[in-house]
Amino acid sequence: MPKLPDLPVTAVLPALREALDRDGRAVLVAPPGAGKTTLAPLALLDAGWAASGRIVLLEPRRLAARAAARRMAALLGEEPGETVGYAMRMERKVSGRTRILVVTEGVLARMIVEDPELSGVSAVLFDEFHERSLDGDFALALALDAQGALRPDLRLLVMSATLDGARVAALLGDAPVIESEGRSFPVDLRHAERPAGEPVEDTMARTIRAVLSDEEGSVLAFLPGQREIERTAERLADRLPADVDITPLYGGLDGKAQDAAIRPASAGRRKVVLATAIAETSVTIDGVRVVIDSGLSRLPKYEPSTGLTRLETVRVSRASADQRAGRAGRTAPGIALRLWRAEQTAALPAFAPPEILEADLSGLLLDCAAFGVADPAALAFLDPPPQPALAEARGLLQRLGALDADGRLTQTGEAMRRLALPVRLAHMVAMAAGKGQALAAAELAVLLSERGLGGTSVDLDERWQRFRRERGPRAEGARKLAMRLAKSAGGGKVDDQPSAGSLLIHAWPDRVAKARGAFGRFVLANGRGGMLAAEERLAGSPYLVVADLQGRAENARIASAAAIDENEILAELGDEIVEAAETAFDRDKGAVRQRRLRRLGALVLSAQPLPPPSGADADRAIVAAVRTHGLELLPWDKEAVALRRRLAWLRNAKGDPWPQMDDAALLDGLEDWLLPFLTGDASLSRIRPAILREGLTALVPHDLQRRLSALTPTHYDAPSGSHVPIRYEEEGPVLAIRVQELFGLKTHPTVADGVPLKLELLSPAHRPIQTTLDLPGFWAGSWADVRADMRGRYPKHVWPEDPANAAATHRAKPRGK
């Protein structure tokens, strides 16, 4: 083997070899630039145990996997595919001579599930484990299980730049932790806060222009995602020095474009690399002297309540910010410019949350079932998968027919497992294979799982056709992958070309969407709302299948979808469509209506009017409508309202057994006081107000019903002969009456065995004069002042000095008196 370069990790390689020889497990903590990714695998090649099989190096990203393999091969004076090879989803360079195989995370997990003994593998090295991807955590859990049960000779090494080494070592059975010094040049850390409300691409473009003017070397700028990268590039176009090139770097680019981004700038030129978090670790971009960090990252967040994974823009962690800044000091002294205030760094989270705590776990659960593990909690995870997310994943897999009721893999699940796809897309391909459409479905699945293929149109039929016309290594690789997937699914090709919607419906039956109300607005079968811009061609479609929905709001943005017609929905999802009669209250018409509905989840596909219900069905529907819309639906007349108030006051004054009359109590007891008195009419207009009075009276115990009128009379017989209504309020009964009608009354009027009426004494014009609970006291006291005021205002009416002994009247004085 050629002599390896002397890097900081070189000093600890003997200790690493010894730990793996002795314990079979180890943790290597080494900062960026220490050389762990390339030197550790090469240094283990001549270990005695390494002769029995390949060393597998796990990298979290394809870019890092290719870069690591090429760097190691170059150190050996070879090309990738000889001693050092790599394998990933759409690219593979491996030969019979390959002894170090660099793979991406999904590849390793699949290797272990399909061959639990990992035949022909002597060691597995987990690089950049601090990124805590779901696949990385799962692969380590599987490797630990394989080592403990089947392969005690298998060596396991976990490597990371920023990691709680002790915690990982405990997971590995108190494995030894080996720490290496790093190698980096001084980095001048600076801060420049982004103005509030300014788009990040505007700030970034302005900062890049200033840095290129003031500093030497190339620039690496971190942005949250592809959209911001493209917008920043637009703002920089034709506004940079002639010797500067702009190169994007994100996951959706093909391998050739990614490799171009990390190559050193050509002689005499500088470059600006606009990158996502993909450039944080594992790769060195020679010539970069300045890093500009937006402080933002875009992470997938899974919502179990909706079954949707959305991309959320979040603040980076302190660990990520340190990794980004360190990129400026990999090959020479550099500058790291952060677009936030220095004191804000302390408020950043220490680490990004592990993906296993926030991800869709359906793929994990399917792989566990294939591995023979019904409950993932039986495996050794650094952070166990949350039970709610597991329950959601189990429900989805059972709905797709991949797991049986006991959590065992079904025949459909086996077919899905053979496909290296997310479970929904795997189900789509498996279902299509049964109809001879496997290749079409596989093409669509690759299109959806590989960002950037076929362009960015919302319309997946349009993107699909464009993808089929694309040329170039990435498109060719994607089509070859689709052919391999179709072959794995066991399906052939048919002459007719299915629509994207008729295939996607087997991936997202819960996201079939129907147009509603305003143009471009849709409701999904899962109850969510979605919207398309009016200029989108799909905005006028009656039905869609939504593949990507972004945002939290009721009307989230539909990012990708395909049109589908109702006949296709009926043909593909007939077993999930429910037909039933629905009885509902039409508030506008005040009546109960019946329809026969054809439903898919929350969607009403069709509705056929039926005759309105009658008899007991109508009565129950009226009760349900009142419970939903409130008591104000009922035809309350003055007498029914008055009765309710009388009973409410009795309940408040005397308690049990007088019934409660508040809304909550009456709504809760509708079956007791309303239902028995309804007469089978489906229209509120046919319900007599007398029914309400009868129902409320029925709540009163029979022996008290006879006392109701005596305790709470509806009217007061005044000395003038008038029959004046009594108003029952919460605080007590009230009598509003003209004062002249009470002349001659020497005692205060009462109800309910002595409860005084609150008198609202009125003028002849029915305007308030005074309120009192002591009429004799009023006559003897303030009447004199009232009399003096009223005589001048109403001279045609009598105002005696002694009202207690005067004759009551409801008339004015006779003429001439």
Secondary structure, DSSP 8 states (H G I E B T S, - for coil): -------GGGGGHHHHHHHHHHHSEEEEE--TTS-HHHHHHHHTTTSGGGGGSEEEEEESSHHHHHHHHHHHHHHTT--TTSSEEEEETTEEE--TT--EEEEEHHHHHHHHHH-TT-TTEEEEEETTGGG--HHHHHHHHHHHHHHHHT-TT-EEEEEESS--HHHHHHHTTS--EEE-------EEEEE----TT--HHHHHHHHHHHHHHH--SEEEEE-SSHHHHHHHHHHHTT-S-TTEEEEEE-TTS-HHHHHHHHS---TT-EEEEEE-GGGSSS---TTEEEEEE-SEEEEEEEETTTTEEEEEEEE--HHHHHHHHHGGGSSS-EEEEESS-GGGGGGS-SS---GGGTS--HHHHHHHHHHT-S-GGGS--SS---HHHHHHHHHHHHHTTSB-TTS-B-HHHHHHHTS-S-HHHHHHHHHHHTTTBHHHHHHHHHHHHSTTTT-S-SBHHHHHHHHHH--SHHHHHHHHHHHHHHHHHT--B-SS---HHHHHTTT-GGGEEEE-SSTTEEEETTS-EEE--TTSGGGG-SEEEEEEEE-SSTEEEEEEEEE--HHHHHHHSGGG-EEEEEEEEETTTTEEEEEEEEEETTEEEEEEEE----HHHHHHHHHHHHHHH-GGGS---HHHHHHHHHHHHHHHHH-TTS---SHHHHHHTHHHHTGGG--S-SBGGGS-HHHHHHHHHHTS-HHHHTTHHHHS-SEEE-TTS-EEEEEEETTEEEEEEEGGGGTT--S--EETTTEE-EEEEE-TTS-EEEEES-HHHHHHTTHHHHHHHHHHH-TTS---S-GGGS---SS---TT-
